[in-house]
Amino acid sequence: MTADRQCTAKRETNCRDKRTFVSAGIPVTKEPNGLSHSDGKRPEGLTLVPWKEGKPLTWGHSTVVCTVADSYVSGSARESGTAAKTVAQHKEAKYATLQGTHLFQPVVVESMGTVEEATTSFLAELGHRITALSGDSREISFLFQRVSVLVQ
């Protein structure tokens, strides 16, 4: 993937994230100030209202992990989803300092199409919230289709 295509895909993913939350009636802010990690990077977004347990949701930059990269290929050969799970665990550890005040959700998909388990649950819940507003029960399917298209 060329650098220009990577930038375009990242921009589209970031815009899609915000549009998706807005579709669910959930106000968000992108790359919120004050939630920086020690390396200066911030989570991708923050809900401006509580998501669960009275806490706002933060989510990491959407990540597509290459299942055939040297660092993941042996685990991926044994079990589908291993690469995505590994990356999700690294992201959760990176933002562990937010745990007391925020919920953190990594968004990770493998290049071969496997969606990380917690990401699947998160997208399904978000899809249900969109359905509750729109009345269209296909919203969950549409959401997963958009994710699939962005991975390509």
C-alpha positions in Angstrom: 0.0 0.0 0.0 1.4 3.4 -1.0 1.8 6.2 1.6 -0.9 8.2 -0.1 -3.3 5.3 -0.1 -2.5 4.7 3.6 -3.2 8.3 4.5 -6.5 8.2 2.6 -7.6 5.0 4.2 -6.7 6.3 7.7 -8.6 9.5 7.0 -11.6 7.6 5.8 -11.5 5.3 8.8 -11.3 8.2 11.2 -14.3 10.0 9.5 -16.2 6.7 9.4 -15.8 6.3 13.1 -17.2 9.7 13.9 -20.1 9.3 11.4 -21.0 5.9 12.9 -21.3 7.3 16.4 -23.3 10.3 15.2 -25.6 7.8 13.4 -26.2 6.2 16.8 -27.0 9.5 18.4 -23.7 9.6 20.4 -21.7 12.8 20.4 -18.0 12.2 20.2 -14.8 14.2 19.9 -11.8 13.0 17.9 -8.3 12.7 19.4 -9.3 14.2 22.8 -6.8 16.4 24.6 -5.8 15.4 28.1 -5.8 11.6 27.4 -2.3 11.4 26.0 -0.2 8.3 26.4 3.5 8.7 27.5 4.5 8.8 23.8 2.2 11.8 23.2 -0.4 9.8 21.1 -4.0 10.1 22.0 -6.9 7.7 21.5 -8.8 8.1 18.3 -12.0 9.3 19.9 -14.0 9.8 23.1 -17.8 9.7 23.6 -19.1 12.8 25.3 -21.7 10.8 27.2 -21.3 7.7 29.2 -21.2 4.5 27.2 -21.5 1.9 30.0 -21.0 1.8 33.8 -21.2 5.6 33.9 -17.9 5.9 31.9 -17.3 7.4 28.5 -15.8 5.2 25.8 -12.4 5.9 24.2 -11.3 3.9 21.3 -7.9 3.3 19.6 -7.0 4.1 16.1 -8.6 1.4 13.9 -5.9 -1.1 13.0 -5.6 -3.6 10.2 -2.9 -6.1 11.2 -1.2 -8.2 8.5 -1.6 -11.9 9.5 1.3 -13.0 7.3 3.8 -10.6 8.8 6.8 -12.4 10.3 5.8 -11.5 13.9 2.3 -12.9 13.5 2.4 -15.7 10.9 3.2 -18.6 13.2 0.3 -17.7 15.6 -2.0 -17.0 12.7 -1.2 -20.4 11.2 -2.4 -22.1 14.5 -5.5 -20.1 15.1 -7.5 -17.4 13.3 -7.6 -14.1 15.1 -4.3 -14.5 17.0 -2.7 -11.5 15.3 -5.7 -9.3 16.0 -5.9 -10.4 19.6 -2.2 -9.7 20.2 -2.5 -6.2 18.7 -5.6 -5.5 20.8 -3.8 -6.6 24.0 -0.9 -4.2 23.2 -3.4 -1.3 22.7 -5.2 -2.1 25.9 -1.9 -2.1 27.8 -0.9 1.2 26.2 -4.1 2.9 27.4 -4.3 1.1 30.7 -4.0 4.4 32.6 -7.5 5.3 31.4 -9.1 2.2 32.9 -10.3 3.9 36.1 -12.2 6.7 34.4 -12.9 5.5 30.9 -13.7 2.4 29.0 -11.2 1.6 26.2 -12.0 -0.3 23.1 -9.3 -1.3 20.6 -10.6 -1.6 17.0 -8.6 -4.3 15.3 -9.2 -6.3 12.1 -6.9 -8.8 10.4 -5.9 -8.3 6.8 -7.5 -11.6 5.9 -10.8 -10.4 7.3 -11.0 -11.8 10.9 -12.4 -9.2 13.3 -11.0 -9.3 16.8 -13.5 -10.7 19.3 -14.0 -7.6 21.4 -14.1 -5.5 18.3 -16.9 -7.7 17.0 -18.9 -7.2 20.2 -18.3 -3.5 20.2 -19.4 -3.1 16.5 -22.5 -5.2 17.2 -23.5 -3.1 20.1 -22.9 0.1 18.2 -25.0 -1.4 15.3 -27.8 -2.1 17.8 -27.7 1.5 19.0 -27.9 2.7 15.4 -30.8 0.3 14.8 -32.6 1.7 17.8 -32.6 5.2 16.3 -33.1 4.3 12.6 -35.5 1.4 13.0 -33.5 -0.5 10.3 -32.5 -3.9 11.5 -29.9 -4.1 8.7 -27.7 -1.5 10.4 -25.4 -4.1 12.0 -24.8 -5.8 8.7 -24.1 -2.4 7.0 -21.6 -1.5 9.7 -19.6 -4.8 9.3 -19.7 -4.3 5.5 -18.2 -0.9 5.8 -15.4 -2.3 8.0 -14.8 -5.0 5.4 -14.6 -2.6 2.5 -12.1 -0.4 4.4 -9.9 -3.5 5.0 -9.7 -4.2 1.3 
